[in-house]
Amino acid sequence: MKILRVVAVFTALAQGTLAFVTPRPAFRTTFLLAEEDSFADAALTIAGAAASLRGQTIVVKYGGNAMTSAELKTMFCQDVAALQNLGIRVIVVHGGGPQINQMLEKVGVESRFEGGMRVSSPEVVDVAEMVLCGAVNKEISSKICAAGGRAIGVSGRDDRILQCVKEINKDGYDLGNVGRVEVVNTATLSQLLDCGICPVVSPIGTGLPGDETAYNVNADVAAGRIAGEIKAARVLFLTDIAGVLNKDKELFPKLSIAEIKDLIADETITGGMIPKVSFATSAVELGVQGAFITDGRVPHALLKEVLGGGADGMGSGTGGTVVTL
């Protein structure tokens, strides 16, 4: 919790409300003085990170345990608010697979998977849109606001933020109304960011002009594409894994695109990790400075990875893997 308390001090100083975060003399004695060296180290690290990222945009794909655990959900929203208060612009793109599954079962709509991907019939997309753009989206934006940030929930269909065509599966499966993002309306997202608001985007897209089909979009793909199109400084994919591991199960804190290709070729990276690193490398190739595959099970994972690396902004070194050119 130390990093969050240091951020609170920085935020209070910036807003002229330091008394709010130091209501008792004991706080100064036990934290600022008794832990003077560690406080100073943390403050210098955060100051460097905040200075390098102030005014820039980061995109976060929010899902997994970080989204289903009530405690981690609260911490995530606190992290978004804290970053906003440090002058960093944040876009959140969220998933919601478990919630969609629950509602499909409740309303009796059948769903199946082909090649590891959900087949999105119009009925399935209707339910997905109801869940993602309704309860899930609004809960996230509301919690960010409750934590002291500013957020507005939007759908990818709103103002045609995510314009899609039907995804053609390379293995020949017909996945129904699964969308491949062709165009991102960055103007709308930028206008919200310019107003100090975090757009919370649900990954339901619309068709290109003349096509009003609702498309179900993979949230990781949507986050990476938005990050690339808006030229974000960072994109973070919160997952239920520690990051990219070597064959001895040790974490790679940082990888280049070339190194990832070699690790796939020698089968160090296999299975479900391949699409995750693919989303990250695609974002970097689109111009994002760094893509983070971050362990969302870690409390305050977002705050730690964005601020924990100091001025170079390349992560804490322990909370996941950073992908760069």
N, C-alpha and C positions, 0 to 999 in steps of 0.2 A: 504493500500500500504506500510505501515511501514515495515512489515516483508520482503517485496521484496527489499526495500532500504537497510535494514540491511544485507540481503544476498548479495546485490551488493557490499557493503563495504567489507564483508568477501572475496568474490571472487576476488575483486580488490587487496586486501592485498596479497592473495595467488599468484596472477599472477603478482604482482609488478606494477599494473596500477591504483593505487588509485586516481591519478590525473584525470583519465578518468571519474570517478563517482563523483568527487568533483570539477567541473569546475569553480565554483564561490564561493567566500568567504561566500555568503549568505547561501549556503547549510550547511556549518559547523555551522554558527550562529543559523539558524532557526531550524536545525534538531539535530545536535550532542550536542549543548549546551542547547538550549531552551527546548529540550525534553530529557535532559541527563538521568534522572532516567528511563524513559520508554525505551529509546534506550539501556541502559545498561541491563535492564531486558530482552529485546528481544534478545540482542546479546548473553547473557549467555544461554538463552533457545536454540537458534540456534546452538551455539557452542557445547552444550551438545548433541543435536540431531545429528549434523554433525559428531562429534567424534564417537558416538556409531554406526553410519551407514556407515561411510567412508569405501569404498572398498566392501561393501555388495550390494546385488541386491534387488531392489524392482520391482514388476510387477504391471502395471496399466491397468485395463480395462477401455477404453475410449469410452464413448457413451453418448446418451441422449442429454439434452440441452447443455451440455458442448461442444458438437460436432456440434450442429446446429447453435448456436449463434456465430456470427463472433467475438464479444468481448471476450466471454468465451474461444473460440478456441485459440485466440491469447494469452490469459493469461495462458491457459494450456501449450502451447508450451514454453512460458517463464518459467513456473515452471519446466518443464523437463530440460531445459537448465541450470537453476539455480542449480538444484540438481546435474547435471553432473559436474558443475563447483565446487561443494563442495566435489567432489570425490565419489558420490553415483552412482552406476550403475543402469540404468533404462531400463526396457523393456516395451513397449507399445503394447497392443493388442486392436485393435479397432473394433467397429461395423460399422453400416451404413444402418440400416433398412429403414429409410425414403428415402435415396438416391437410394436404390435398388427398392423400390416401384415406385419411379418416372420413373426410366429407364424401368421397366417392362411395365408400362403403355405406355411409349413412343414408345417402340418397339412392343407392342401388344402381349406380352407373358402373358398368364393367370396364376394367382397364387391364391392359396387358403390355408386356414388354417384348421387344424384338431387338436382338443384338445388343442387349443391355440398355436400351432406351425405351421410354414410355411411348406407346402409340397414342397420339393425341387426336382422337375423333372430335368432331364438333362438340359432342356432349361432354367429353373430358375437358376440353378447353373452356367450356362454359363454367364448369365446376372450378377449374384451376383459376380462372379469372375472378370468380366470386370469392374464393379463399384468399388468393394472393393480393388482389387489389382492394379487398375489403378488410377483414379483421387483421390479417397479418401486417399489411402495409401500414394501416392506421395505428396499430399498437406500437410499431417501431418508431414512427414519427412522433407519437405522443410521448413515449418514454424519453426520447432525445430532448424534447421540449421540457419535460419534467426535470431532467438532469441539468438544465440551465442552458441548453442549446436552442437552435431554431431549425425546424425541419418541416417540410411539406411532403406528404406522400403522393406520388403520381404513378400512373400506369405508363407502360411503353406506348400505349395507344393515345395517351393524352398529348395533344399538339403534335402527334405523329413522331414521338421521340424515337421509337424503334420501328423502322420501316423494313419489312422482311419479304422474302420470297420463300416458297416451300423448300424445305431441306430435302435434298436427294441423298439418301443413305448410300454410302459407297458399297455396301454389301447387298444392295438391291431390296432392302426392306422398305415397305411403304409405311412411314411413320405418321401419316395423317397430317394434321396442321401443326407440324413442328417447323418453326421458322428459322431461316438463316438471315442474320441482320445484314442488310445492304446499305442502309443509310441511317445515320444518327443525327437527330436534330439537336446539335450542340448549342444552338442559339438560345433555346429555351432553358437548357440546363445552365448555361452561362449567366443568363439573366437572373435566375434564382440565386446562383452563387454570388453574383454582384450585389444582391440584396442581403447578403449574410445568411442565406437559407441553405440548409442541406437538402438536396433532392433525395428522397427515398424512393427508388424506382423498383416497381414490380415488373418481372420479365415477361409481360404479355405484350406482344407487338402487333402492329397492323401491317397491311399490305402496302405495296407501292401505290402511288396515285392511281385511282380507278379500281383498286382492290381493297375492300373493307374487311377482308377476312381477319379474324383474330387468330394470332399465332402464339403457340407456346414456345418460349425461347429458353434455352439452357442459361441459367443465371451466371455461370462462370464465363460463358461466351459473351453474354451481354456486358458483363463488367469489363472484360478485356477489351471489347470493341469500343465501349464508351471511353475507357481510359485512353486508348489509342487515338480516337477521333478528337478528343478534347485536349490532347497533349498533356496528360496528367504527369505530375512528377513521380508518382508512385501508384501502383495498384497492388492491393493485398487480397489474397484469396484465403479466407478463414476456413480451415478444414478440420477433420478429426484425426489428423496424422501429425507426426512431429516435424515433417519436412521430407526432403530427399535424403535417403540413407545409402551408405555404401554396403558392400556385401557383408561387412562385419556389424551391420546395424548401427553405424556411427553417422551422425548428422553431417551433411555437407552444408556449412553455413552460407556459402556463396558459390554459384556456378555461372559460367558463361554459356551462351547458346551452343558454341562449338563443343564444350565439355558435355553438355546434355546429349548432344547427338552421339558422342562417343560412348556415353554411359548406356544409351538405348541400344547401340550396336553391340556392346559386350554383355548386354542383358543384366546390367546392374539396376537399371530402371526398367521395370516390367509392369504388366497388368494395369491396374487402375491408376498407377502413378503416371503412366504415359500421357493420358489426356490432361492431367493436371499440369504437367510441365509444358504441354502443348499450348494450353491457354496462356500460360505465363510467357512463353517465348513469342507467341503471336503478339501479345501486348507490347513487348519490348521492341519487336520488329516494326510496330506501328509508331514507335517514337517515345514510349514510356521509359523513363530513366532507370527504373528498377521495379521488378515484379516479385512480390513476396508470397511464398507458399507457407502460410503461417499456422501454427498449432492453435486453433481457436478454443481448445480445452483449457488453455492457460489463462488464469484470471488477468484481466486487463491486457490481453494479448495485443490488441490494436495499439494502445498507448505505448506499450513497451517496445514494439517493433518500429513504430514511426519515430519515437523520440530517443530510444535506447542507444542508437548508433552515433549520436552526436551530430556534428556538422556534416559528415559525409552521408548521413541519412541511409545507411545501408544495413540497418537492423541491429539488434542486440547481439547477434552471433550465437544465440542459444534457443531462440523461439521459432526457428524455421529456416527456410532456404531462400536466399535472394538470387534472382535470375537477372543477369545483365548481358549486354552485348559482349 
